[in-house]
């Protein structure tokens, strides 16, 4: 694969939990390092999406920390890897308005996330929640993005982006590159992860999903009431060990990778593979036939604690000045590309 644009963004909402880190940020970092030689990698900080929810004044602090997390995770910055803030590229907002005039109320109101967050059409819901997918479409289409590594919950938004772009092209002429179909996005993520793809070995073909330590039927969430359910990236490593040792498992008495019947054990095996950067099949083989859950927990607790201790040390060594320099360079690139595409859109619509 050469000459493609890969685009992703992770919302900045306070401290990141291990599920977001292992399921989104770390895979994107490894993917970027793998493909950046011959492709454009755009990592944008979606601060405009973030303000849909209440912002507590920590937005700038949190977005700087998130970029430090990318760097501490091993992201290699080069001429093909660009990090930028969404709000520092005005074309995102302007194209969003234009696409609002192409999308329909019907297709936007059918978005699952809007239905869930709007509380069945509550008139007090802010308009941003309704318009979120249109801004997401602008984020993608401005850069002719081919692949957008996202979770399964965003696939519906990607299909909407394709529909809007196709409708615009049919009406005004070929202007936008259509991002890959969702099935091809999933295949791309599998190939990016190699032959031992997590997408092939978990119950979710769309990618990695780290589970709640106390209720492995659910994904890990920082909003979980129990502190023992989640691991935050700034947690004390010793505290993390206790959380993992108290993780819920099952009574089957065997260690196997089976998210349907043994979600707790499978979650621990998946975490072990990710923090040690070991193919999941190798981890599964290592523990095949073992029956002592305590031994597995001790190993995972040690691996995660060591990883977090080293990770937090790396984060502390990265200065704010280094982050802002990366942002300045990324935003210069992003504005050049986005403004060129916005002009093409305006010209196609006879606005220019």
Residue frames as qw, qx, qy, qz and C-alpha x, y, z in Angstrom:
[[0.000, 0.888, 0.460, 0.000, 0.00, 0.00, 0.00],
 [0.433, -0.155, 0.040, 0.887, 1.46, 3.34, -1.07],
 [0.007, 0.202, 0.276, 0.940, 0.25, 6.89, -1.59],
 [0.372, -0.618, -0.660, -0.209, -2.72, 6.65, 0.77],
 [0.118, -0.478, 0.305, -0.815, -3.93, 9.00, 3.48],
 [0.529, -0.366, -0.751, 0.151, -4.72, 7.48, 6.87],
 [0.140, -0.503, 0.125, -0.843, -6.60, 9.73, 9.29],
 [0.554, -0.446, -0.693, 0.114, -7.61, 9.33, 12.89],
 [0.085, -0.525, 0.260, -0.806, -8.49, 11.33, 15.98],
 [0.475, -0.364, -0.763, 0.245, -9.25, 10.57, 19.62],
 [0.251, -0.830, -0.209, -0.452, -11.45, 12.92, 21.63],
 [0.319, 0.270, -0.553, 0.721, -9.74, 14.69, 24.52],
 [0.595, -0.622, -0.218, -0.459, -11.82, 14.10, 27.65],
 [0.582, -0.704, 0.351, -0.207, -9.75, 14.28, 30.82],
 [0.300, -0.519, 0.797, 0.075, -7.43, 11.39, 31.67],
 [0.666, 0.273, -0.567, -0.400, -7.21, 8.44, 29.27],
 [0.794, -0.295, 0.468, -0.253, -8.02, 4.95, 30.47],
 [0.374, -0.352, 0.810, 0.283, -6.14, 1.81, 29.45],
 [0.599, 0.434, 0.673, -0.008, -8.94, 0.63, 27.15],
 [0.391, 0.904, 0.055, -0.162, -8.74, 3.75, 24.97],
 [0.126, -0.776, 0.567, 0.244, -4.97, 3.62, 25.01],
 [0.420, -0.196, 0.865, 0.193, -4.57, -0.06, 24.08],
 [0.528, 0.485, 0.697, -0.023, -7.59, -0.15, 21.79],
 [0.398, 0.887, 0.231, 0.035, -7.04, 3.07, 19.85],
 [0.015, -0.948, 0.299, 0.108, -3.95, 5.16, 20.56],
 [0.505, -0.483, 0.681, 0.219, -1.35, 2.38, 20.73],
 [0.689, 0.316, 0.616, 0.213, -2.56, 0.53, 17.58],
 [0.387, 0.912, 0.132, 0.028, -2.67, 3.83, 15.69],
 [0.224, -0.845, 0.450, 0.183, 0.88, 4.60, 16.79],
 [0.591, -0.210, 0.736, 0.255, 2.12, 1.23, 15.56],
 [0.604, 0.609, 0.501, 0.115, 0.13, 1.55, 12.35],
 [0.183, 0.975, -0.077, -0.103, 1.57, 5.03, 11.70],
 [0.338, -0.676, 0.608, 0.243, 5.12, 3.83, 12.22],
 [0.657, 0.080, 0.724, 0.195, 4.48, 0.90, 9.88],
 [0.505, 0.630, 0.539, 0.238, 2.98, 2.89, 7.00],
 [0.036, -0.920, -0.066, 0.384, 4.40, 6.42, 7.25],
 [0.471, -0.301, 0.518, 0.647, 7.26, 5.81, 4.81],
 [0.124, 0.126, 0.672, 0.719, 5.03, 5.96, 1.71],
 [0.182, -0.666, -0.664, -0.288, 1.73, 7.32, 3.05],
 [0.090, -0.485, 0.168, -0.854, 0.34, 10.40, 4.77],
 [0.431, -0.402, -0.764, 0.264, -0.63, 9.89, 8.43],
 [0.159, -0.522, -0.009, -0.838, -2.97, 12.55, 9.82],
 [0.421, -0.401, -0.733, 0.353, -3.61, 12.49, 13.57],
 [0.084, -0.535, -0.069, -0.838, -5.92, 15.33, 14.53],
 [0.105, -0.193, -0.723, 0.655, -7.04, 16.40, 17.98],
 [0.137, -0.541, -0.642, -0.526, -10.84, 16.77, 17.67],
 [0.122, -0.170, -0.503, 0.839, -11.29, 19.61, 20.14],
 [0.396, -0.040, -0.181, -0.900, -14.42, 20.85, 18.33],
 [0.652, -0.214, -0.680, -0.259, -16.00, 17.44, 18.85],
 [0.413, -0.122, -0.708, 0.560, -14.93, 17.53, 22.48],
 [0.099, 0.017, 0.286, -0.953, -16.87, 20.70, 23.31],
 [0.517, -0.304, -0.591, -0.540, -20.12, 18.92, 22.49],
 [0.654, -0.501, -0.533, 0.190, -19.85, 17.82, 26.11],
 [0.294, -0.955, 0.017, -0.046, -19.20, 20.23, 28.95],
 [0.667, 0.406, -0.328, 0.532, -15.56, 21.32, 29.05],
 [0.621, -0.710, -0.266, 0.198, -14.04, 21.87, 32.48],
 [0.031, -0.971, 0.234, 0.033, -11.28, 24.25, 31.44],
 [0.605, -0.480, 0.596, 0.221, -8.70, 21.48, 31.15],
 [0.820, 0.542, 0.172, -0.068, -9.02, 21.04, 27.38],
 [0.399, 0.819, -0.401, 0.093, -5.63, 22.50, 26.41],
 [0.350, -0.576, 0.713, -0.192, -3.86, 20.67, 29.22],
 [0.811, 0.044, 0.560, -0.161, -5.49, 17.39, 28.21],
 [0.778, 0.627, 0.014, -0.029, -4.72, 17.71, 24.50],
 [0.157, 0.784, -0.588, 0.120, -1.04, 18.41, 25.24],
 [0.539, -0.356, 0.735, -0.205, -0.98, 15.33, 27.45],
 [0.874, 0.317, 0.328, -0.170, -2.61, 13.24, 24.72],
 [0.598, 0.743, -0.298, 0.044, 0.13, 14.18, 22.25],
 [0.156, -0.643, 0.719, -0.213, 2.72, 13.29, 24.87],
 [0.786, -0.060, 0.570, -0.232, 1.01, 9.90, 25.11],
 [0.823, 0.565, -0.005, -0.054, 1.44, 9.37, 21.37],
 [0.319, 0.771, -0.521, 0.182, 5.11, 10.25, 21.64],
 [0.412, -0.479, 0.715, -0.299, 5.65, 8.11, 24.74],
 [0.881, 0.149, 0.392, -0.219, 3.92, 5.22, 22.96],
 [0.612, -0.184, 0.587, 0.498, 6.61, 5.43, 20.30],
 [0.523, 0.793, 0.310, -0.024, 5.08, 7.55, 17.54],
 [0.568, -0.163, 0.303, 0.748, 7.82, 8.52, 15.10],
 [0.247, 0.868, 0.177, -0.394, 7.36, 12.06, 13.81],
 [0.470, -0.104, 0.527, 0.700, 8.56, 12.59, 10.24],
 [0.121, 0.194, -0.288, -0.930, 7.58, 14.49, 7.09],
 [0.382, -0.193, -0.734, -0.528, 4.60, 12.16, 6.53],
 [0.388, -0.488, -0.744, 0.241, 3.19, 12.18, 10.08],
 [0.032, -0.416, -0.031, -0.908, 1.10, 15.22, 11.01],
 [0.269, -0.517, -0.729, 0.358, -0.56, 16.10, 14.32],
 [0.006, -0.260, -0.102, -0.960, -2.90, 19.10, 14.42],
 [0.165, 0.346, 0.658, -0.649, -5.78, 20.60, 16.36],
 [0.226, 0.565, 0.747, 0.266, -9.12, 20.58, 14.57],
 [0.024, -0.912, -0.345, 0.221, -10.03, 24.09, 15.70],
 [0.274, -0.657, 0.308, 0.631, -6.76, 25.49, 14.34],
 [0.171, 0.031, 0.740, 0.650, -7.83, 24.55, 10.81],
 [0.376, 0.320, 0.259, -0.830, -10.90, 26.75, 10.08],
 [0.415, 0.178, -0.652, -0.609, -11.70, 24.79, 6.91],
 [0.111, -0.166, -0.967, 0.156, -13.14, 22.00, 9.10],
 [0.173, 0.479, 0.563, -0.651, -15.92, 24.28, 10.34],
 [0.340, 0.460, -0.214, -0.792, -16.56, 25.88, 6.95],
 [0.321, 0.114, -0.848, -0.405, -16.79, 22.59, 5.10],
 [0.034, 0.270, 0.892, -0.360, -19.08, 21.29, 7.85],
 [0.338, 0.493, 0.277, -0.752, -21.58, 24.05, 6.99],
 [0.396, 0.376, -0.548, -0.634, -21.38, 23.26, 3.29],
 [0.231, 0.007, -0.968, -0.094, -21.94, 19.56, 3.94],
 [0.217, 0.325, 0.680, -0.620, -24.91, 20.46, 6.15],
 [0.479, 0.494, -0.031, -0.725, -26.48, 21.75, 2.96],
 [0.447, 0.298, -0.761, -0.363, -25.88, 18.38, 1.26],
 [0.103, -0.066, -0.958, 0.259, -26.82, 15.97, 4.05],
 [0.453, -0.453, -0.456, -0.618, -30.45, 15.37, 5.01],
 [0.460, -0.446, 0.414, -0.647, -32.19, 15.56, 8.37],
 [0.943, -0.069, -0.076, -0.316, -33.42, 12.02, 7.91],
 [0.839, 0.241, -0.413, 0.260, -30.03, 10.35, 7.55],
 [0.163, 0.478, -0.526, 0.684, -28.46, 12.38, 10.35],
 [0.600, -0.369, 0.282, -0.651, -31.30, 11.67, 12.77],
 [0.962, -0.009, -0.215, -0.165, -30.84, 7.93, 12.14],
 [0.400, 0.516, -0.648, 0.394, -27.34, 7.96, 13.62],
 [0.720, -0.363, -0.584, 0.092, -27.25, 5.58, 16.58],
 [0.443, -0.107, -0.412, 0.789, -25.09, 7.81, 18.76],
 [0.181, -0.251, -0.058, -0.949, -27.47, 10.74, 18.24],
 [0.659, -0.396, -0.476, -0.427, -30.42, 8.58, 19.27],
 [0.702, -0.283, -0.546, 0.360, -28.60, 7.42, 22.39],
 [0.369, -0.100, -0.284, 0.879, -27.32, 10.84, 23.46],
 [0.181, -0.276, -0.193, -0.924, -30.39, 12.88, 22.59],
 [0.173, 0.152, 0.796, -0.560, -32.61, 10.93, 24.99],
 [0.240, 0.504, 0.822, 0.111, -35.29, 10.21, 22.42],
 [0.172, 0.635, 0.412, 0.630, -35.50, 13.63, 20.84],
 [0.365, -0.701, -0.365, 0.493, -35.13, 15.76, 23.98],
 [0.313, 0.873, 0.188, 0.322, -35.42, 19.36, 22.74],
 [0.366, -0.905, 0.203, 0.076, -32.80, 20.41, 25.26],
 [0.848, -0.070, 0.310, 0.424, -30.10, 18.40, 23.46],
 [0.056, -0.736, 0.259, 0.623, -27.45, 20.64, 21.93],
 [0.716, 0.639, -0.051, -0.275, -27.32, 20.83, 18.14],
 [0.083, 0.686, -0.717, -0.092, -23.69, 19.74, 18.13],
 [0.523, -0.114, 0.834, -0.133, -24.69, 16.19, 19.05],
 [0.715, 0.545, 0.380, -0.214, -26.96, 16.08, 16.01],
 [0.483, 0.847, -0.198, -0.101, -24.35, 17.66, 13.72],
 [0.548, -0.590, 0.574, 0.147, -21.39, 15.64, 15.01],
 [0.774, 0.139, 0.563, 0.254, -21.35, 13.21, 12.02],
 [0.493, 0.843, 0.153, 0.152, -21.29, 16.09, 9.51],
 [0.132, -0.905, 0.405, 0.011, -18.25, 17.64, 11.14],
 [0.697, -0.296, 0.634, 0.158, -16.68, 14.18, 11.14],
 [0.730, 0.530, 0.388, 0.190, -17.36, 13.95, 7.40],
 [0.229, 0.959, -0.135, 0.098, -15.60, 17.30, 6.92],
 [0.493, -0.689, 0.523, 0.089, -12.63, 16.05, 8.97],
 [0.749, -0.002, 0.626, 0.216, -12.26, 13.13, 6.58],
 [0.616, 0.662, 0.387, 0.181, -13.11, 14.64, 3.20],
 [0.018, 0.973, -0.174, -0.149, -10.84, 17.68, 3.51],
 [0.270, -0.660, 0.674, 0.195, -7.78, 15.42, 3.29],
 [0.725, 0.344, -0.488, -0.343, -8.95, 12.82, 0.74],
 [0.385, -0.420, 0.776, -0.271, -8.58, 10.23, 3.50],
 [0.579, 0.154, -0.726, -0.337, -8.61, 6.63, 2.33],
 [0.633, -0.245, -0.721, 0.137, -8.59, 4.83, 5.68],
 [0.303, -0.597, 0.228, -0.707, -9.99, 5.98, 9.01],
 [0.462, -0.045, -0.849, 0.251, -9.15, 3.54, 11.82],
 [0.417, -0.343, 0.220, -0.812, -12.14, 3.84, 14.14],
 [0.276, -0.004, 0.891, -0.362, -14.17, 1.65, 16.43],
 [0.052, 0.355, 0.897, 0.258, -17.25, -0.25, 15.41],
 [0.022, 0.714, 0.558, -0.421, -19.47, 2.47, 16.89],
 [0.047, 0.650, -0.165, -0.740, -18.23, 4.92, 14.24],
 [0.319, 0.067, 0.812, 0.485, -18.82, 2.73, 11.18],
 [0.228, 0.744, 0.627, -0.020, -22.27, 4.22, 10.63],
 [0.031, -0.883, 0.027, 0.468, -20.70, 7.68, 10.49],
 [0.280, -0.365, 0.662, 0.592, -18.20, 6.50, 7.88],
 [0.301, 0.415, 0.807, 0.292, -21.02, 5.22, 5.69],
 [0.103, 0.897, 0.360, -0.235, -22.75, 8.59, 6.05],
 [0.193, -0.699, 0.346, 0.595, -19.52, 10.32, 4.99],
 [0.310, -0.008, 0.799, 0.516, -19.37, 8.16, 1.86],
 [0.224, 0.669, 0.705, 0.069, -23.02, 8.93, 1.07],
 [0.006, -0.905, -0.122, 0.408, -22.54, 12.69, 1.45],
 [0.241, -0.529, 0.538, 0.610, -19.36, 12.68, -0.67],
 [0.310, 0.206, 0.835, 0.406, -21.00, 10.62, -3.40],
 [0.169, 0.811, 0.553, -0.093, -24.06, 12.91, -3.45],
 [0.090, -0.839, 0.129, 0.521, -21.84, 15.99, -3.70],
 [0.294, -0.301, 0.700, 0.577, -19.77, 14.46, -6.51],
 [0.302, 0.448, 0.804, 0.247, -22.88, 13.51, -8.46],
 [0.097, 0.896, 0.405, -0.152, -24.31, 17.01, -8.17],
 [0.028, -0.954, 0.156, 0.255, -21.22, 19.19, -8.50],
 [0.643, 0.634, -0.423, 0.077, -18.61, 17.00, -10.16],
 [0.884, -0.124, -0.335, 0.303, -15.84, 14.72, -8.85],
 [0.058, -0.839, 0.260, -0.475, -14.43, 16.63, -5.89],
 [0.564, -0.571, 0.505, -0.318, -14.12, 14.24, -2.96],
 [0.381, 0.258, -0.888, -0.010, -12.27, 10.95, -2.57],
 [0.806, -0.378, -0.156, -0.428, -14.60, 8.40, -1.01],
 [0.281, -0.536, 0.756, -0.250, -13.06, 6.72, 2.05],
 [0.261, 0.101, -0.949, -0.143, -12.87, 2.93, 1.97],
 [0.693, -0.375, -0.374, -0.490, -16.05, 1.02, 2.76],
 [0.568, -0.609, 0.401, -0.382, -16.37, -0.16, 6.34],
 [0.991, -0.035, 0.124, 0.017, -15.68, -3.78, 5.42],
 [0.709, 0.513, -0.182, 0.449, -12.42, -2.66, 3.78],
 [0.163, -0.776, 0.359, -0.492, -11.59, -0.50, 6.81],
 [0.833, -0.417, 0.304, -0.199, -11.84, -3.63, 8.98],
 [0.941, 0.236, 0.025, 0.239, -9.67, -5.63, 6.57],
 [0.362, 0.748, -0.275, 0.484, -7.12, -2.83, 6.59],
 [0.444, -0.697, 0.402, -0.394, -6.92, -2.89, 10.38],
 [0.967, -0.143, 0.209, -0.016, -6.45, -6.67, 10.26],
 [0.795, 0.457, -0.078, 0.391, -3.59, -6.36, 7.79],
 [0.044, 0.816, -0.310, 0.486, -2.07, -3.56, 9.85],
 [0.662, -0.567, 0.400, -0.284, -2.01, -5.82, 12.90],
 [0.065, 0.467, -0.873, -0.122, -0.36, -8.62, 10.94],
 [0.519, -0.024, -0.806, -0.284, -1.25, -12.29, 10.67],
 [0.308, -0.295, -0.809, 0.405, -2.13, -12.44, 14.37],
 [0.168, -0.401, -0.163, -0.886, -4.80, -9.78, 14.01],
 [0.155, 0.124, 0.709, -0.677, -6.88, -9.08, 17.08],
 [0.553, 0.206, -0.092, -0.802, -9.77, -8.55, 14.69],
 [0.650, 0.133, -0.679, -0.314, -9.68, -12.24, 13.77],
 [0.450, -0.013, -0.837, 0.312, -9.32, -13.60, 17.27],
 [0.161, 0.136, 0.551, -0.807, -11.83, -11.56, 19.24],
 [0.264, 0.533, 0.801, -0.072, -15.58, -11.59, 18.98],
 [0.229, 0.876, 0.165, -0.392, -15.53, -8.14, 17.36],
 [0.753, 0.328, 0.316, 0.475, -14.17, -8.06, 13.84],
 [0.196, 0.933, 0.089, 0.288, -13.78, -4.31, 14.01],
 [0.320, 0.641, -0.448, 0.535, -10.81, -4.32, 16.35],
 [0.405, 0.008, -0.729, 0.552, -9.54, -4.37, 19.92],
 [0.461, -0.644, -0.165, -0.587, -11.94, -3.87, 22.80],
 [0.258, 0.185, -0.753, 0.577, -10.53, -3.87, 26.33],
 [0.514, -0.533, -0.609, -0.284, -13.07, -5.01, 28.92],
 [0.447, -0.696, 0.191, -0.529, -14.17, -3.80, 32.33],
 [0.239, 0.347, -0.857, 0.296, -12.11, -5.64, 34.94],
 [0.317, 0.004, 0.735, -0.599, -15.11, -6.22, 37.19],
 [0.674, 0.445, 0.462, -0.365, -17.68, -6.84, 34.46],
 [0.272, -0.317, 0.676, 0.607, -15.90, -8.20, 31.36],
 [0.390, 0.565, 0.715, 0.131, -19.17, -8.32, 29.45],
 [0.156, 0.969, 0.174, -0.079, -18.78, -4.55, 29.06],
 [0.617, 0.515, -0.134, 0.580, -15.96, -2.49, 27.60],
 [0.494, -0.351, -0.333, 0.722, -13.67, -0.61, 29.98],
 [0.050, 0.801, 0.300, 0.516, -14.94, 2.91, 30.62],
 [0.277, 0.178, -0.423, 0.844, -13.61, 5.78, 32.71],
 [0.448, -0.361, -0.015, -0.818, -17.21, 6.51, 33.73],
 [0.687, -0.221, -0.692, -0.009, -17.49, 3.16, 35.53],
 [0.510, -0.780, 0.011, -0.363, -18.50, 3.65, 39.15],
 [0.879, -0.428, 0.110, 0.178, -16.02, 1.15, 40.57],
 [0.015, 0.863, -0.478, -0.165, -12.38, 2.26, 40.52],
 [0.530, -0.300, 0.784, 0.121, -11.40, -1.40, 40.29],
 [0.727, 0.520, 0.440, -0.090, -13.20, -1.66, 36.94],
 [0.532, 0.829, -0.005, 0.175, -10.80, 0.56, 35.06],
 [0.701, -0.303, 0.072, 0.642, -7.12, 1.37, 34.77],
 [0.198, 0.975, 0.039, -0.093, -6.18, 4.99, 34.15],
 [0.749, 0.489, -0.166, 0.415, -2.94, 5.80, 32.38],
 [0.077, 0.674, -0.403, 0.614, -1.77, 7.92, 35.32],
 [0.848, -0.481, -0.088, -0.207, -2.62, 5.29, 37.95],
 [0.284, -0.682, 0.666, -0.104, 0.07, 4.30, 40.40],
 [0.540, 0.301, -0.761, -0.197, 1.56, 0.99, 39.11],
 [0.028, 0.060, -0.907, 0.417, 1.18, -0.67, 42.54],
 [0.499, 0.244, 0.388, -0.736, -2.49, 0.30, 42.56],
 [0.634, 0.364, -0.429, -0.530, -2.89, -1.20, 39.10],
 [0.276, 0.207, -0.936, 0.065, -1.52, -4.55, 40.27],
 [0.240, 0.139, 0.766, -0.579, -4.23, -4.75, 42.92],
 [0.593, 0.368, 0.031, -0.715, -6.93, -3.94, 40.36],
 [0.574, 0.346, -0.663, -0.335, -5.78, -6.73, 38.04],
 [0.123, 0.113, -0.946, 0.278, -5.47, -9.24, 40.87],
 [0.344, 0.269, 0.642, -0.631, -9.11, -8.52, 41.77],
 [0.391, 0.230, -0.469, -0.758, -10.34, -8.84, 38.15],
 [0.782, 0.098, 0.418, -0.452, -13.43, -11.01, 37.64],
 [0.082, 0.317, -0.864, -0.382, -12.84, -14.25, 35.74],
 [0.783, -0.048, -0.315, -0.534, -14.98, -17.44, 35.79],
 [0.677, -0.382, 0.571, -0.264, -15.23, -20.91, 37.34],
 [0.884, 0.389, -0.183, -0.182, -14.27, -23.00, 34.29],
 [0.725, -0.532, 0.409, 0.156, -10.76, -23.65, 35.57],
 [0.749, 0.176, 0.393, 0.504, -8.93, -23.36, 32.26],
 [0.064, -0.678, 0.144, 0.718, -7.09, -20.56, 30.50],
 [0.473, 0.352, 0.678, 0.439, -8.39, -20.08, 26.98],
 [0.034, 0.232, -0.154, -0.960, -8.97, -17.19, 24.58],
 [0.071, -0.451, -0.834, -0.311, -12.74, -17.27, 24.19],
 [0.089, -0.098, 0.162, -0.978, -14.60, -13.98, 24.60],
 [0.589, -0.303, -0.446, -0.601, -17.98, -15.67, 24.41],
 [0.814, -0.378, -0.440, -0.033, -17.44, -18.07, 27.33],
 [0.693, -0.428, -0.203, 0.543, -14.43, -16.59, 29.13],
 [0.246, 0.889, 0.107, 0.372, -14.42, -12.81, 28.58],
 [0.445, -0.874, 0.193, 0.007, -12.44, -12.05, 31.75],
 [0.767, -0.282, 0.439, 0.375, -9.61, -14.46, 30.97],
 [0.613, 0.532, 0.369, 0.453, -9.58, -13.45, 27.31],
 [0.010, 0.982, 0.032, 0.187, -9.36, -9.80, 28.32],
 [0.564, -0.726, 0.346, 0.188, -6.30, -10.49, 30.47],
 [0.758, 0.045, 0.478, 0.442, -4.62, -12.42, 27.64],
 [0.418, 0.774, 0.285, 0.380, -5.33, -9.57, 25.23],
 [0.218, -0.967, 0.120, -0.047, -3.93, -6.96, 27.62],
 [0.717, -0.460, 0.418, 0.316, -0.80, -9.06, 28.13],
 [0.693, 0.348, 0.430, 0.462, -0.25, -9.30, 24.39],
 [0.230, 0.901, 0.182, 0.319, -0.66, -5.57, 23.85],
 [0.320, -0.925, 0.204, -0.012, 1.53, -4.24, 26.65],
 [0.660, -0.422, 0.529, 0.326, 4.33, -6.70, 25.85],
 [0.425, 0.652, -0.375, -0.503, 3.93, -6.19, 22.07],
 [0.268, -0.177, 0.942, 0.098, 3.61, -9.97, 21.64],
 [0.428, -0.041, -0.633, -0.644, 1.42, -11.61, 18.96],
 [0.679, -0.247, 0.252, -0.644, -1.81, -12.72, 20.59],
 [0.931, 0.095, -0.309, -0.167, -1.38, -16.28, 19.31],
 [0.497, 0.352, -0.646, 0.461, 1.98, -16.54, 21.09],
 [0.282, -0.319, 0.510, -0.748, 0.39, -15.44, 24.37],
 [0.857, -0.061, -0.014, -0.511, -2.45, -17.92, 23.88],
 [0.830, 0.237, -0.499, 0.076, 0.02, -20.74, 23.20],
 [0.190, 0.423, -0.649, 0.603, 2.06, -19.87, 26.29],
 [0.401, -0.171, 0.543, -0.718, -0.97, -20.27, 28.55],
 [0.746, 0.037, -0.455, -0.485, -2.72, -23.12, 26.73],
 [0.747, -0.105, -0.654, 0.068, -3.61, -25.92, 29.14],
 [0.188, 0.143, -0.579, 0.780, -2.86, -23.87, 32.26],
 [0.394, -0.588, -0.682, -0.184, -5.49, -23.78, 34.98],
 [0.429, -0.506, -0.416, 0.622, -4.24, -21.37, 37.65],
 [0.149, 0.878, 0.316, 0.327, -5.93, -18.02, 37.09],
 [0.449, -0.861, 0.027, 0.235, -3.83, -16.47, 39.85],
 [0.643, -0.224, 0.387, 0.622, -0.64, -17.10, 37.90],
 [0.358, 0.565, 0.468, 0.578, -2.06, -15.38, 34.83],
 [0.171, -0.949, -0.237, -0.115, -3.20, -12.41, 36.90],
 [0.584, -0.664, 0.164, 0.436, 0.24, -12.06, 38.49],
 [0.573, 0.069, 0.455, 0.678, 1.90, -12.09, 35.07],
 [0.170, 0.734, 0.433, 0.495, -0.50, -9.52, 33.60],
 [0.370, -0.913, -0.148, 0.090, -0.27, -7.35, 36.73],
 [0.615, -0.461, 0.267, 0.582, 3.52, -7.36, 36.47],
 [0.467, 0.298, 0.499, 0.666, 3.49, -6.61, 32.74],
 [0.009, 0.849, 0.388, 0.358, 1.00, -3.73, 33.02],
 [0.473, -0.845, -0.049, 0.244, 2.69, -2.22, 36.08],
 [0.604, -0.265, 0.348, 0.666, 6.08, -2.32, 34.37],
 [0.339, 0.513, 0.505, 0.606, 4.62, -0.86, 31.19],
 [0.140, -0.921, -0.309, -0.191, 2.89, 2.01, 33.01],
 [0.568, -0.700, 0.066, 0.429, 5.94, 2.80, 35.11],
 [0.519, -0.076, 0.431, 0.734, 8.13, 3.11, 32.02],
 [0.184, 0.657, 0.540, 0.492, 5.40, 4.90, 30.06],
 [0.269, -0.928, -0.256, 0.043, 4.78, 7.52, 32.76],
 [0.558, -0.527, 0.208, 0.606, 8.52, 8.18, 32.96],
 [0.414, 0.225, 0.518, 0.714, 8.64, 8.82, 29.20],
 [0.010, -0.833, -0.474, -0.286, 5.65, 11.17, 29.39],
 [0.425, -0.846, -0.104, 0.304, 7.32, 13.20, 32.14],
 [0.552, -0.308, 0.341, 0.695, 10.42, 13.67, 29.97],
 [0.309, 0.492, 0.539, 0.610, 8.49, 15.30, 27.08],
 [0.105, -0.307, -0.229, 0.918, 8.22, 19.08, 27.32],
 [0.356, 0.732, 0.470, -0.341, 5.22, 21.21, 26.41],
 [0.106, 0.734, -0.341, -0.577, 7.49, 23.14, 24.05],
 [0.163, -0.175, 0.895, 0.377, 8.19, 19.98, 22.06],
 [0.302, 0.501, 0.806, -0.093, 4.47, 19.32, 21.74],
 [0.244, 0.830, 0.208, -0.457, 3.66, 22.85, 20.55],
 [0.018, -0.559, 0.600, 0.572, 6.42, 22.69, 17.95],
 [0.212, 0.118, 0.940, 0.242, 4.90, 19.49, 16.56],
 [0.255, 0.694, 0.621, -0.260, 1.46, 21.14, 16.52],
 [0.109, 0.768, -0.134, -0.617, 2.76, 24.24, 14.76],
 [0.028, -0.335, 0.783, 0.523, 4.29, 22.16, 11.97],
 [0.192, 0.304, 0.931, 0.062, 1.25, 19.90, 11.71],
 [0.221, 0.748, 0.476, -0.407, -1.20, 22.80, 11.56],
 [0.087, 0.623, -0.387, -0.674, 0.80, 24.51, 8.84],
 [0.037, -0.066, 0.917, 0.393, 0.53, 21.33, 6.74],
 [0.164, 0.482, 0.846, -0.160, -3.14, 20.78, 7.58],
 [0.205, 0.736, 0.209, -0.611, -4.17, 24.33, 6.65],
 [0.084, 0.460, -0.597, -0.651, -2.40, 24.12, 3.30],
 [0.005, 0.099, 0.959, 0.266, -4.10, 20.84, 2.36],
 [0.107, 0.570, 0.753, -0.312, -7.52, 21.71, 3.81],
 [0.162, 0.671, 0.045, -0.722, -7.68, 25.18, 2.25],
 [0.087, 0.285, -0.723, -0.623, -6.85, 23.76, -1.16],
 [0.018, -0.303, -0.945, -0.122, -9.68, 21.21, -0.88],
 [0.095, 0.649, 0.534, -0.534, -12.10, 23.81, 0.49],
 [0.145, 0.534, -0.274, -0.787, -11.36, 26.08, -2.48],
 [0.091, 0.038, -0.880, -0.466, -12.05, 23.18, -4.86],
 [0.021, 0.495, 0.848, -0.189, -15.39, 22.59, -3.12],
 [0.103, 0.676, 0.240, -0.689, -16.32, 26.27, -3.29],
 [0.112, 0.388, -0.544, -0.735, -15.37, 26.42, -6.94],
 [0.024, -0.172, -0.951, -0.256, -17.43, 23.33, -7.75],
 [0.003, 0.647, 0.713, -0.271, -20.45, 24.99, -6.10],
 [0.250, 0.660, 0.293, 0.645, -19.81, 28.28, -7.97],
 [0.428, -0.853, -0.205, 0.217, -19.04, 30.07, -4.70],
 [0.379, -0.612, 0.335, 0.609, -15.72, 31.07, -6.25]]
